[in-house]
């Protein structure tokens, strides 16, 4: 049990957390295995429960039959009973094959309503439903942010991945749930962990941003996730065993990862995890970044301490390739954070990456798979914006061709550095 898990110390608190009455949770403990603990004996025992265990109980379907008392069966001749069992079994099998029963339906779609997740089949019939602590219905504009339905682990059956991120930040941290087609919990994974980089310590409060199932040519099945800290800069990329949810490897980045694609960058017929992020630890806006990770991550050796120069890896290294992009002076003058706008894979082995400008527009880079810049485009509002900010005294120089050429060229590094390092001032003059 996570020592930081919230502790609920009465029937009333447990009921409030589950949004029901104290009487309901008392009944659920007896009938549905609600995880409640006691300290002491008898009527004077202190009641308490861990919020993290309650969330896991909910996710595992604890409410599916909660409060429903089975009717007492009628006694009869064993032949009648046996015959009835056979008939029910045959009828049940026929209904299962016809998809009439919920557990005979194959998940293909999903909806959310309040704190409820509903999984549907191709005819929009309910396969199963789960109720959770209130969660964020949308994490990012990416399609892979909330629910994934696929044969995740290669067993020939459909699984459902649910990216749970609580609305209430006092609740246990975000986690990923994996269910089978009938809604049985197969595994769960809690994002993040309490960690330390340099002299700074960070709590374990993370939310999942990206969830991607991966099938490797050798038959290995993974799930790659990216989770960002709710307040500070660390971002965790986790490589999970798709069959068990076990953490295989992890990578840490100094800034929130916004979006990602899977793409064979180096032509080895194996996908790499390509992500767009903001690199902004500490004070300052930082820079937009593009990173490439091999799968597994350990295929790329981490840099040795003696190899560190003026821009050492802040959170450990391990990238196959890494780019840091210029942050225009118009963005610094207006306080615009360099959060990537989009990352897309184009034809002819190219990436298209956008970084923002104030008000609207941006800088658009076309990159080859070896991350060289093939073309560069500044949106039409850049020049008049620059002139206006200079007139307002927020920028002290006119726009030149040299500045435009500088904006074209990202910095290629061995690993992700501190994106607010003073050493970066030597790389770009017009910032």
BELURJO-V422513 format. One record per helix or strand. SS is the DSSP state (helix for helix, strand for strand). FROM is the first residue (numbers start at 1). TO is the last residue. If there is no record, write none. Layout:
SS;FROM;TO / SS;FROM;TO
This chain:
strand;7;8 / helix;11;18 / helix;22;32 / strand;37;39 / helix;42;44 / strand;46;50 / helix;51;59 / helix;78;98 / helix;102;104 / strand;109;113 / strand;116;120 / strand;126;131 / strand;135;135 / strand;147;150 / strand;159;164 / strand;166;166 / strand;175;179 / strand;185;190 / strand;195;197 / strand;200;202 / strand;206;215 / strand;221;229 / strand;234;241 / strand;247;254 / strand;257;263 / strand;272;279 / strand;287;293 / helix;297;299 / helix;305;307 / strand;321;324 / helix;329;334 / strand;342;346 / strand;350;356 / strand;362;368 / strand;373;378 / helix;381;391 / helix;401;408 / strand;411;413 / helix;422;426
